[in-house]
Amino acid sequence: MMLAHRVALLLLCGAVAASVAAAQDLPATAPDRFAMLDRNGDGKVSRDEYDGDAFFRLVDADHNYRVSVEEVQAVLGPQRDGEFSAAEWVRIADLNGDGELSAEEMRRSSEMRFQTLDANHDENLELSELQMGIGRR
């Protein structure tokens, strides 16, 4: 499986993690996603704000410690043109190939995505770094 596909999932992990308090559709634009992730409003997204565990808790609606395609679809909402479907998101991050995602698979995906997006390696994401990763297949 291509690294670029795995990397694309990680943006989803971080962006949805920030919406734990108020589940909503994933914002369509990079500035809106960035604002959602930047919980403390300091103009950058830290590793703490880019939280795969929070994403997992949000998506695991039935609390069975596994995330299904249907649960991802419920968070993503309707598929946008050019973006991955829920089935594609799950397939990309599903390291053991069982058709569902574990908390560890989400955590690893989130960490990989953060590292990929952090182009200047300062342990924070700026809007420009996030913009480079949104919507890529």
C-alpha positions in Angstrom: 0.0 0.0 0.0 1.3 3.4 -0.9 2.6 5.6 1.9 0.8 8.6 0.5 -2.5 6.8 1.1 -1.6 6.0 4.7 -0.5 9.6 5.1 -3.8 10.9 3.8 -5.7 9.1 6.6 -3.7 10.8 9.2 -5.0 14.2 8.4 -8.5 12.8 9.0 -7.4 11.4 12.4 -6.1 14.7 13.7 -8.9 16.8 12.2 -11.7 14.8 13.6 -10.0 14.3 17.0 -10.5 18.0 17.7 -14.2 17.7 17.3 -14.7 15.3 20.2 -16.6 17.9 22.2 -19.0 18.7 19.4 -19.2 16.1 16.6 -19.7 17.7 13.3 -18.9 17.3 9.6 -15.2 17.7 8.8 -14.5 21.2 7.6 -13.8 21.4 3.9 -11.0 24.0 3.9 -7.5 23.9 5.3 -8.0 27.1 7.4 -11.2 25.7 8.9 -9.5 22.4 9.7 -6.5 24.2 11.1 -8.7 26.4 13.4 -10.6 23.3 14.6 -7.3 21.6 15.5 -5.7 24.6 17.1 -7.6 24.3 20.3 -5.5 26.8 22.3 -5.5 29.4 19.5 -1.7 29.8 19.4 -1.5 29.6 15.6 0.1 26.2 15.5 -1.1 22.6 16.0 1.0 20.7 18.5 1.2 16.9 18.8 -1.2 17.1 21.8 -3.7 18.8 19.6 -3.3 16.3 16.8 -4.6 13.4 18.9 -5.3 10.0 17.4 -6.7 8.6 20.7 -9.4 11.3 20.8 -10.3 10.5 17.2 -10.7 6.9 18.1 -13.0 7.6 21.0 -15.1 9.9 18.9 -15.5 7.4 16.0 -16.0 4.2 18.1 -19.7 4.9 18.5 -20.6 1.5 19.8 -17.6 1.4 22.3 -16.4 -2.0 21.2 -12.8 -0.8 20.8 -13.0 -1.3 17.0 -13.8 1.2 14.4 -15.9 0.0 11.4 -16.3 1.6 8.0 -19.9 2.6 9.0 -18.6 4.4 12.1 -16.0 6.3 10.0 -18.8 7.2 7.5 -20.9 8.6 10.2 -18.2 11.0 11.2 -17.1 11.9 7.7 -20.5 12.5 6.3 -21.1 12.4 2.5 -18.0 11.8 0.4 -16.7 14.9 -1.3 -15.4 14.7 -4.8 -11.7 13.7 -4.9 -11.6 12.6 -1.3 -11.3 9.1 0.1 -14.4 7.1 1.0 -14.9 5.7 4.5 -13.9 2.3 3.2 -10.7 3.7 1.7 -9.9 5.4 5.0 -10.3 2.2 6.9 -8.4 0.1 4.3 -5.5 2.6 4.4 -5.0 2.5 8.2 -5.9 -1.1 8.7 -2.5 -2.5 9.3 -3.6 -6.0 10.2 -6.2 -6.3 7.4 -9.1 -7.3 9.5 -11.5 -4.6 8.1 -11.7 -2.5 11.3 -9.4 -0.1 13.1 -8.0 -0.5 16.5 -6.9 2.3 18.8 -3.3 1.4 18.1 -3.8 1.6 14.3 -5.4 5.0 14.7 -2.6 6.2 17.0 0.1 5.0 14.5 -1.7 6.6 11.6 -2.0 9.9 13.4 1.7 9.9 14.4 2.8 9.1 10.9 0.6 11.9 9.5 1.9 14.4 11.9 5.5 13.5 11.1 4.8 13.8 7.4 3.0 17.1 7.6 5.6 18.7 9.9 7.9 19.7 7.0 10.2 21.9 9.1 10.4 19.3 11.9 9.6 21.8 14.7 7.1 19.5 16.4 4.2 21.8 15.4 2.1 22.2 12.3 1.5 25.5 10.7 -1.4 26.3 8.4 0.9 26.1 5.4 2.0 22.6 6.3 -1.6 21.4 6.8 -2.6 23.0 3.5 -0.1 20.9 1.7 -1.7 17.7 2.9 -5.4 18.3 2.6 -7.3 16.5 -0.2 -4.3 14.6 -1.5 -5.0 11.1 -2.8 
